[in-house]
Amino acid sequence: SRLRQDIELSYKIGWIDNQGIKQSLIAKVDALEKSLDKGQKNTAKNQLQAFLNEVKAQEGRHIAPGCAQILYQDAQYILDQL
């Protein structure tokens, strides 16, 4: 997914500077994709909110502000499709 690609690229270029944070975000995306595959839209919305909460908590710490903005936009696109 686009969200996963943006997380991986952001880690590679240093916009996400902690591997544990990267892995946590990827795990949330994996869970989100499984919920979407099963047609569980409400669960997917909750998982997206958890993802956004983590991004917000780490913005300016382990996630660069510009990166956080990209991840917010990716998540908002997914929400708009639900």
C-alpha positions as CSV (number, residue, x, y, z in Angstrom):
1,S,0.0,0.0,0.0
2,R,1.0,3.6,-0.4
3,L,1.0,4.1,3.3
4,R,3.4,1.3,3.9
5,Q,5.7,2.6,1.0
6,D,5.7,6.1,2.6
7,I,6.7,4.6,6.0
8,E,9.5,2.5,4.5
9,L,10.8,5.4,2.4
10,S,10.6,7.8,5.3
11,Y,12.7,5.4,7.5
12,K,15.2,4.9,4.7
13,I,15.8,8.7,4.3
14,G,15.8,9.4,8.1
15,W,12.4,11.1,8.4
16,I,11.5,8.3,10.8
17,D,14.6,7.8,12.9
18,N,13.6,4.9,15.1
19,Q,13.1,1.3,13.8
20,G,10.7,0.4,16.6
21,I,8.4,3.3,15.6
22,K,8.6,2.2,12.0
23,Q,7.8,-1.4,12.9
24,S,4.8,-0.2,15.1
25,L,3.4,1.9,12.2
26,I,3.9,-1.0,9.7
27,A,2.1,-3.4,12.2
28,K,-0.9,-1.0,12.3
29,V,-1.0,-0.8,8.5
30,D,-0.9,-4.6,8.3
31,A,-3.8,-4.8,10.7
32,L,-5.7,-2.1,8.8
33,E,-5.2,-4.0,5.5
34,K,-6.5,-7.2,7.0
35,S,-9.6,-5.5,8.3
36,L,-10.2,-3.9,4.9
37,D,-9.8,-7.2,3.2
38,K,-12.5,-8.6,5.5
39,G,-14.8,-5.7,4.8
40,Q,-14.6,-4.5,8.5
41,K,-14.8,-0.8,7.9
42,N,-15.4,0.3,11.5
43,T,-12.5,-1.7,12.7
44,A,-10.4,-0.2,9.9
45,K,-11.4,3.3,11.0
46,N,-10.4,2.6,14.5
47,Q,-7.1,1.2,13.4
48,L,-6.5,4.3,11.2
49,Q,-7.2,6.5,14.3
50,A,-4.7,4.5,16.3
51,F,-2.2,5.0,13.5
52,L,-2.8,8.7,13.5
53,N,-2.5,8.9,17.2
54,E,0.9,7.3,17.1
55,V,2.1,9.6,14.3
56,K,0.8,12.6,16.3
57,A,2.6,11.4,19.4
58,Q,5.9,10.9,17.6
59,E,5.8,14.0,15.4
60,G,8.8,16.2,16.1
61,R,10.4,13.4,18.2
62,H,11.0,10.4,15.9
63,I,8.9,11.4,12.9
64,A,9.8,14.6,11.0
65,P,6.9,17.1,10.8
66,G,6.9,16.9,6.9
67,C,6.8,13.1,7.1
68,A,3.9,13.3,9.6
69,Q,2.0,15.5,7.2
70,I,2.4,12.9,4.4
71,L,1.3,10.1,6.6
72,Y,-1.8,12.1,7.7
73,Q,-2.7,12.7,4.1
74,D,-2.3,9.0,3.2
75,A,-4.5,8.1,6.2
76,Q,-7.1,10.7,5.3
77,Y,-7.3,9.4,1.7
78,I,-8.0,5.9,3.1
79,L,-10.6,7.3,5.4
80,D,-12.3,9.1,2.6
81,Q,-12.6,5.8,0.7
82,L,-14.3,4.0,3.6
